[in-house]
Amino acid sequence: MARSLAIFDFDGTLADSFPWFAGVLNQVAELYGFRTVDAEEAEALRGCSSREIVRRLGVPMWRLPWIARHMRARMAQDIADIRLFPGVDGLLRRLSEGGVTIAVVTSNSRENVRTVLGPDNAARVAHLECGASLFGKAAKIRALLRRTGVPAADALCIGDETRDIEAARAAGLRCAAVSWGYATRDALLARGPDLMFDRLEDIAAALLPREGTRA
């Protein structure tokens, strides 16, 4: 099942940022007046949808843009602590060499993403859409498709949260979920993604044509 455009989420999909996020969550909660959580509840929240997490923490929707900006700035300060998942370098290289166009659509900042990717990986990303609102990725994805001219049938969205699946569906794209990010495997499967990846190498196997076939 070759796809000519792979649209990746960043945090939790390519970048192993959840430990950092969990470490700063309660500090941000105290600053913006939503509920703090202990380690057990933080883990339990991974089994909830993105919208349910916002409700359970008592985060006012109108504060989300301010919180997102704060988190991006906070990550920039701690950027040395954020690493790509092992194998991402090889995955992006294989996809690029195999003729798959790589895009990243994320709520994170362009500076943070490019720093964590590093120059070689950043050069393999043809399209970088950053600063999406928490539930605003669908608009970024639709704009990306218009700009590239790639038909929705030839693109695949890949993410680690329930909101990534929702965004892909809203934009009319097929979606794949990865089990190593922010949300649990069961929470993602409950949203019915078209594909479920448990290993990075499974992404290349799904996106690249078999030897001797056309893309």
N, C-alpha and C positions, 0 to 999 in steps of 0.2 A: 504494500500500500504506500507508494511513493507520494510525497507531498512536496510541492515546489516552494512553499513558504512555511517556515516553522516560527510561530510566535510564542516566545517564552515569557513567562513571568520571571522575576529576578529573585527576590527574597524567598528562601525556602525551596526554590526550584533549582536555581543555579548557585546561589550563595547560601552558605550555612549560617544564617543570621538569627535563627530562633534562640539559641542560648544567650546571645546578646540582648535580644528583645525581652526575654523572660527576666534578665537581670536588671533591666531599667524600668520595667513596667510599673512597679509600685511607686517609684520615684515620680514618674510621669502622672500616675493616678493622684498622688498627693498634690502635685502642682496644679492639675486641672480639675480636681474635685470629683473624681469618680472612685469607685470602690477598689480597694487593694485586695489582693488574693494571696493565699499561701501556695506553697509549691504543689500541694495535692490538687487544689482547685485550678491552678494554672494548667496542669496536665489535663484535668477533666475538660477544660474549655477547648482543648484541641479537638474534642469530639463534637463540638457544636458548630453550627453554621456561623458565618461571619456576622450576620445580622443578629443572631441570638447572642453572640459574645458581646456585642455592643449593648444589647438590652440588659444582659445579666450584670454587666459592669456598671450600668447606669450612666453611660456616656451620652450626653445630649448630642443629637445629630448636628446641631448648629456649631458645636465645638470641634467637630472632626477635622475641618481644614486647618485649624490652629494646632491641634494635636499632631496632625500629619507633618506640618512644617517643623514643629519642634522635634519630632522623631528623626526627620531627615537631617536637621542640624546636629542633633545629638550623635547620630551615627557618623557624621562627618568628623566629629571630634574623636570618635572611637574607631575610626576606619581601619586602623592597623589590626584590630581584633576580628575583623570579618574576613573570612576566607571562602573561596569557591569549594564546593563539594569535590572530593577526590574524583578525578575522571572527567570533569567538565572540560578541561583543556583539550583532551583527546576527542571528546564528543563534538565540540564545536569545530575542531579541525576536520574531523571525518565528514561532518555535514557540509562544511564549506567546500571541501575538495570533491564531495559527491554531487555538487550542483544545487544543494538546497539553500535557498535564501534565508538568512537568519534575521529575526527581528526580536526585540525585547520591548515589552509594554509593561510598565511598572509604576507604582506609586512613589518609588524612590527618586532621588535626584540624579541628573545626568552625571554630575561630578562623582557621586558615590559609586554609581554603577561602573563608570569607566575606570575608576581607581581600583575597584575590586577585580574587575575583569583583567586589568593589565593591558598593555598596548597591543600585544599579539591577538588576544581574544577580542578586544574592542574592534580591531581592524576587520574581524570576521563578521561582526554584526553590521548588517547593511542598513538597518532601520532601528532607531532607538527613540521610543516614545516614553517620556518620563513625566512625573508629577501628576499622574492620574489620581483623581479623588478615590476614596475608599471604594465607592460603588460606581465609579465612572469609567471603568476600563472599556466598556462596550463602545463608547463614542470614540475612544482612541483607536480601537481595533477597526471600526468602520472607516475612520479617516485614513488609516494605514492601507486598507484594501483599495480605497479610491486612489490614493497616491501611487501605489505600486501597479494597479491594474490587474492584480492577481485575482482570479475568480475565487469566491468563497470555497468552492469545491476543491480547490488546489491548496488550501491552507489548513493548518492544524494549530490550535492553541494548546499550550502545555503549561499547567500551573499546579499549585499545591494547596489551594484554598477553595472553599465552596464558591466564593465570589468569582473566582477565575472561571469556573464552570458556567455560572450564571452569565458572566460577561460574554463568553464565547457563544452561548445559546442566543443571547439577545442580539449578537452581531450576525447570527446565521451561520456560524462555523462549527465544525466538529471540534471536540475537545478531548484532551487527555489529562489525566491526573497522575501526579507522582506521590509515592507513599512516604517519602523521606522528609517532608517539609513541615509546615505549621499545623495542618489538619491531619487527623488520623485517617487511616485507610478506610475504615468503616464509614466515617462521616463523608468522605468523598464518594464512595461507592453508592451511598444513599441518594446522591444527586445524579446518578446514572451517567457518568462520563462515557464517551465512546470507547476510550482505551484507558487501561490502568497500567502504569509502569512502576515496577518495584526495583529496577536497576537502571542506571544510566545507559548501559549498553543496549537495553531494550528499545530506547528511543531511536538510536541509529538504525537498528534492525527494522523498525517500523517505517522510518522516513526514507531510507535509502532503497533504491530498486535492487532487486536481486541481480547478481552477475548475469549479464547476457540479456537483460530486459531493458526497456526504455523507461526513463523517468516520467 
